[in-house]
Amino acid sequence: MPAIEHLTERSPKVSVNELLGGFYPSPRFGEVSFDSYRPDPQQPSQSAAVSKLREFATSVNEPEPSGFRKLFGGGKKVATRAGIYLDGGFGVGKTHLLASLWHASSGRKAFGTFVEYTNLVGALSFRKTVDALSGYSLVCIDEFELDDPGDTVLMSRLMRELADAGVKLAATSNTLPGSLGDGRFAAEDFQREIQVLADQFEVARIDGEDYRHRGLPQAPDALDDAALQERISSYSGGVLAEDDFGNLIRHLADVHPSRYRQLLDGIDAVAWHNVETITEQAVALRFVVLADRLYDRDVPIMASGTTFDHLFTEEMMGGGYMKKYYRAVSRLTALARQGSEVAS
């Protein structure tokens, strides 16, 4: 039998320093580089994006001269814009490239998702977050959300103050699935939402298809609970977190999303009994954060009940937060495929 733990019995306590110390690429992207990115020959925008990011890394590592050096022309001339924005659909490698930029840049730097930064502000306060990050050379924001007006305004203000402090910024976001091929949809939305910062960002468009579905099998068939229990019994990959799905989503309400990373510490796979469609928006949005942290850590999922393509209601999948839910379904399905393999 595997070593069994239960996420519902975990309530991690995280200090401010531990929160700040967690802003680095996940293990999934812990050793990526520009050289390890494999551009699709049929998508020249991918190679072009790599070139732009290499140049941007130079601007982080060799900042523009100031004072007497600037007055008398000292220093190497590099890119001058405060930020770069990677615009593209799901699964075209934007996070890989953003993490590669982080690895290629020197100095103090932070890497996190849009949600992780908003959670950081919630945990520290806006002013303390600005003070903490103003001394960084680079702040990377993955999966910038364009569907939450309040949080978008908050992050726009944070980015503006960091840019004023001389911090270089890099961001990614996802074009909605129904908008792929519609030109600069996401880029235009991004530039409109961040308003005065827009002119300081260079946009790098990345075209391509979702790599998570290139040549991969369809989502695994739904399991009944007896079949799930058999898979749990045969699992031998390390520590398995086994929970009832209903109990898990109720427990998530008592754990701040900024601690979901620590909630999964030491977990090698998860097993959920009786997965069911989530019908409450607040519950669904919390679960999206957990899905992201599971995907960051490449944690296989075994589950009984409904399949993940029915995890959220039709209204959610077509509503204002559809981008979050499409991303979560894509990621959870990929992890469920892995779960079916490790238990086979």
N, C-alpha and C positions, 0 to 999 in steps of 0.2 A: 504493500500500500504506500502511496506517496505521503510526504509530509503535508498535513492539511492545516491551513489557517483560515480565518474568517475576516474579511474586510469589515464586517459589521461589528467586530470586537476591537477595532483599531480606532483610536482618537489621537492622532499625532499632534504634538505641541512643537511649534516652530518659532525660533527667535527671529528678530529683524535681520541679524547678520546671516542667519541660515537662509532666509528668504532672498536676500541680495546675492548670496553665494550660489543660489540655484539658477541664476540667469546665464546659462551656457547651453550649447546644443545638446539635445538628448543623445543617449547612447547610439540610437539609430544613425545619427549624423556626427558621431564623435570623432571620426577620422576621415571625413570626406574632404575633397579638395577640388579645385578647378580641373585638375588633371584627371580626377576619377569620374567627373561628369562626362557622360557619353552623348554628345549632341546627335540628334536624328538627322542624317544627311538630307532627308526630305523637308526639314524645317530649318532653313538658314538662320532664322531669328534666334535659335538656341545658341549657335556659335557666336553670333553677334552679342548676345547677352553676356556670355563669358568674357568677351573682350572688354565690354563696358565695365564689368565688375572688377576685372583685373586693374583697369585704370583707376577705378574708384578706390580700390585697396591702396594704391599708391598715394592717393590724396589723404588717406587716413595715416599712413606710415610716414609721409613726408609732407606735413601741413604747410600751408602757404606762409611765406616769411612775413614777419610783422616788425613794427618799429623801424630801427635803422636799417635792418636787412631788407625790409620792403622798400624803404626810401631809396636805397642805393642799389636795388636790383639783386640782392643776394638771395640765395636759395634756388632750388629747382622749381620750375613752374609745373603745377599739376592741376587736376580738375578742381574747379572752384565751387561747384554747387554743394549745398549742404546735404543733399540727400539723393538717393536713387530708389526708384520704385519698380518692382518686377510685376508686370501685368500679364496674367495668363490664366488658363483654366486649371481644372483639377489634375494633379498628378503629372505635370510636365517638368518637374524638377526644381521648382522655385525654392523650396526649403533647402534642398541640396546645395543650390548656388548661394543662398543667403548664409548657410552655415560655412560654406567654403570661404566666403568673404570674411566671416568672423575669424576663422582659423588663419587667414592670410594677413590679418591686421594685427598690429602691435599695440601696446598700451592697454589701459583698462578698458574693458568692453563688456557689453551685456547682450544677451540673446534670449528672447522670449516671445511668446505669442501675445497678440493683442489682449486676450483675456488675462494672461498672467500679469501684464502691466497694469490693467485696470484693477486687478485684485491687489497688486502691490500698493497702488494708490489708496485702496480701501483699507489696507492693513497699516500703512504708514502715515497717511494724509498726503495731499497733493504737494504741499511745500516741502515736506521732508523727502518725498520722492525726487523732486527737482534737485534739491541740495545733494542727495545721494548720487544722482546720475550726472550732475553737471561736470564732474571731474573726469568723466569717461571720454575716451577718444572716439568710440563708436557705440551706437545703440541700434540693435537690429530688432525689428518688430515683424514677426511672422504672422500671416493671416490677418491683416488689418481688416477690421469689420466695417462694412459700409451700410449695415442694416440696423444699427442701434444709434439713433441721433444723439442721445445723451452721452454715451461712452465715446462716440466719435468726436464730439466737441471737447470732451475731457482730454482725449489723446491728442487732438490737434493743438490744444493749449500746451500740453506737456511737450510736444515736439517743438513748438515755437520757442518755448523758453530754453530748451536744450540747444536748439540751433543758435539762439542768441548767445549762448554760453560757449559756442564753438564746437559743439559735439556734432560729429557726422552721423547721419541717419540713413538707415536702409529699411525698406518695408516691402512686404509682398501682400497680395490679396488674390482672391479667386473670382474669376468671371463666373456668373451664374451658368449652370449647364445649358439653359435655353438660350443663352446669349453668345455662345461660342460662335465665332465667325462674324459677329456683328461689329467688327472694327474695334474701336477703342472704348468700348462700353465701360469697363471697370476703371480704366485710366481716367476717363472724364469724370466719373463719379468720385474717384479718389481726389482728383484735383479740385473739384467743386467743394467737397467736404472739408478739406484742409485749408481752403481759402488762401490766406496770405502766404502760406508756405509753398503753395503749388509751384510758383516760379522757381523755387530753389531745388525742385526735384527733377531729375532726369528720368524719363520713363523708358524702361527696357521691356518691349513686348516679347513674350515667349509663347509661341504657338506649338501645338502638338496634341496628341491624344493621351488620355489618362493611362499612365504606365501600369497602374494597378489592375487593368483589365486587358492588357496585351497578352493574348495567348493563355490566360489563366482560366481555370474551370469556373462554372457558374457557382453562385453561393451554395454552400452545403444544404442538403435537405434538412428539414426540421427533425429534431430528435424527440422521442418521448423520454420520460424520466428514467425508465429502466435502462434504455440505451445510454443515456448520459452517465448513469451510475456505473455502467460497465466500462465506459471510457475512463472515468475517474479512477477506478480500481486498477486499470492497466497503465495508467500514466506513471512514468518513472523519470521525469525530467527535472525534478527539484521540488520547490515549495509550491503547492497549489492552494489558491484561495477559493474556497467553496462557499457559496452563499445562495440563499433564496433571493430571487430578483426583487420581489416586492420589499423584503426587509432591507435590501441593499439601497434601493432608491430612497427609502425613508431615512436610512442612516446618513446618506449624503447631505441631507438637509441640516444635519448637526455638525458637519465638517466644512470649514471654510474652503472654497475652491482653491485658494492659494496653497492648501495643504494636501491636495490630491496627489501631488508628486510623492510626498512622504508617505501617504497612505499606501502606496504600492511598493515601498522599499522592501527588497528581498523577495518579491513575488515573481515566480517564473511562469505561471499560467493561472488562468481563472476559470472557474466552472460556475455557471448560473443555472439554477433550477427555475423552471416555469417563467421564462421571459414572456412578457406581455406588452401590448402596445401602451405607450405612455400618452396620457390624454391631457395632462396639465402642462402648460407652457413653462412655468418656473422649474418644474421637475425635469422636463426635457432639456432645458438649457444647462442645468447642472450636469445632467448625464453626458451632454456633449463635451464638457470639460473633462470628465473622466475618460471618455472615449479617446480624446486627444492625448491624455497622459498615458493610456495603455498603448496607443500607437507609437508614441515617442519611445517607449521602452520595448516595443516589439513583443508584447505579451500575448501569447496565443489564447484564444477563447474557446471554451466548450460550453454549449448551452442547450437546454431543452425549452420547448415552448415555441413561440412565434419566431420566424426568421427576422433578421435585422432589417430587411427591406420593408417590413411592416412594423418597425419599432415605434415610428411616429405616425400620427394621424395624417390623413390626406390633406386636411386643412393646414397642418403645420408644414407639410412638404410643399405646399403652394403658397404659403404666407410670407410675411416679412422676414422671417428668420430661415427661409428655405436654404440659403447657402450653408448655414451651420449644419442643418440636418442632412443635406446631401453629402457634405464632407464626412459627417459622423457615420452615416450608413456605408459609405465607401470604405472607410477605415475599419469599421467593425467587421464588415464582410471579409476584408483581407485577413484580419486576425482570426476570424472563424475558419477560414480556409487552412490557416496554419494549425489551428486547434484540431481540425479533422486529420491532419497529417501526423501530428505528434502523438495522437492517440490511436493511430492505425497500426 
